[in-house]
Amino acid sequence: MKKRSILAMAIILIFAMLAIPGCSSEIENTSSVTDYSKGENWAYYAIGGNKEVDLFLLCPAVDMKDEYNMSLDDAETKEKFLGALNMERGLYEENTRMFAPYYRQAAMKVYSLDDREPYLEIAYSDVSAAFSYYLKNENKGRPIILAGFSQGADMCYRLLEEYFGDDELNNRLVAVYSIGWPCTEEITEKYPQIRPAQAEDDVGVFISFECEAPEVEETFINPTGQKALSINPLNWKTNGTPADKTENPGSCFTNYDGEIYLEEEGLCGCYIDEERGVLKVTDVEAADYPPVVPGLPEGSYHVYDYLFFFRSLQQNVSKRIESYKMYDKLRQAA
């Protein structure tokens, strides 16, 4: 199938995820925190119960309504929330028992504000409450993978800040797949438990990148003057060494049920822009992969970040789990 046909279907899928009719809403009360003892507040709860590793998965921004934080009484948006999780679950589900809370995520309009932090704090108050409930009731010393795309990745960094300064918990961290939202040296200096991956098999680290066409100079995700800490998801290098498209085992487009409906081996290569730390994607045309998200320029491949490198990431999850098992065995024996 031609690449443009692949794109046409992918675009329809993404617009279906994002194009929700607007409505007005008051800012949700920040004093209340969602009750995660209620099953209705979990999109996934202990799915894949026989797996050795737990996954705590956080959804990207899907709320396009004229509000600041998503309402958990909004069945329509919750359906799209679940669909967005399903689209990326295939990276992890073979190896993990999955947990994913519904949370009052910041709506997309928040990213146009000068001060978005109050609304992200509301979102994180839920994420933190859900993670605390999971730790107290389900973890029982099991290894953990944190994962999130876009706003979900931002929430992962916040969990690392709050919880993983504790050595005992940090020793259970397999990896953090925080794709589509940058982390900087300033953050890692302030919070030494937030460590960027340096190879394909190190553990207790975060794996992050944000995709752009070579000609893009900045976006609101990666503005001028900011350098992201990234790793190349094909050759697992942190410098500008390019990875050819022949190194890409498969770009996959998934639907709301988590099914891969289109796959292409060798669709694109990539390299890290060493000045800005973003991942530059080669061998595709920007016009074929429109940005979709309001405020992003042509050539921003944000919505395709994990789709472009789906099979490579999927393989890497397995590799890091095996590496963690070896690390943990040695740690226990020491």
Buried (B, 14 or more C-beta within 10 A) or exposed (E): EEBEEBBEBBBEBBEEBBEBEEEEBEEBEEEEBBEBEEEEBBBBBBBBEEBEBBBBBBBBBBBBBEBBBBBBEBEEBBEBBBBBBBBBBBBBBEBBBBBBBBBBBBBBBBBEEEEBEBBBBBBBBBBBBBBBBBBEEBBEEEBBBBBBBBBBBBBBBBBBBBBBEEEEBBBBBBBBBBBBBBBBEEBBEEBEBBBBBEEBBBBBBBBBBBBBBEEBEBBBBBEEEBBBBBBBBBBBBBEEEBBBBEBBBBBBBBBBEBEBEBBBEBBBBBBBBEEBBBBBBBEBEBEBBBBBBEEBBEBBBBBBBBBBBBBBBBBBBEEBBBBBBEBBEEEEEE
